[in-house]
Amino acid sequence: FFSLDCNQPLAVWAARALFHLPYEHASMTAHVSNNSRVSYQSTRSLLTRGGTSSHFEWTMDSKRFEAEPGTLDFFLIERYLLFSMTRQGRLQTGQVHHCPYPLHRVSVEHCESDLFELNGFPPAAQPFVHAIGTRGVDVEVFPLADSMQVGR
């Protein structure tokens, strides 16, 4: 991923310092209605990206499924390795263990594109063509190991 908003300052520090991951501190709120409509707001702190705020709304289908190997959903969701680049140009990898994510089809009603811009991409030129959601799983991350030296 290019960035990950997190509302736990210690987790942001650990992800950045120990795993060299692009976590950003943010305050976040999510309101879920009875029909599984989610309204989500994330505001990055003034120290990271100038206090930029993003707002998203979506409805999650009630039918649950697991991604099948070989599908786009499996490729996008079921990650069991993480990759990180150190400041010295070393590629590191770490194993990630978790149960398969319980997935739901999602209908996106509102999406602010500033997350694209915050990561150096132009605003989205078209609506989403694929969206899935999950209520999450517990994840274990194991220590990183050097993979190779990457030239600069």
Summary of the structure (lengths in Angstrom):
residues: 152
radius of gyration: 16.9
end to end distance: 21.0
largest distance: 52.2
contacts: 363
relative contact order: 0.18
helix: 16%
strand: 45%
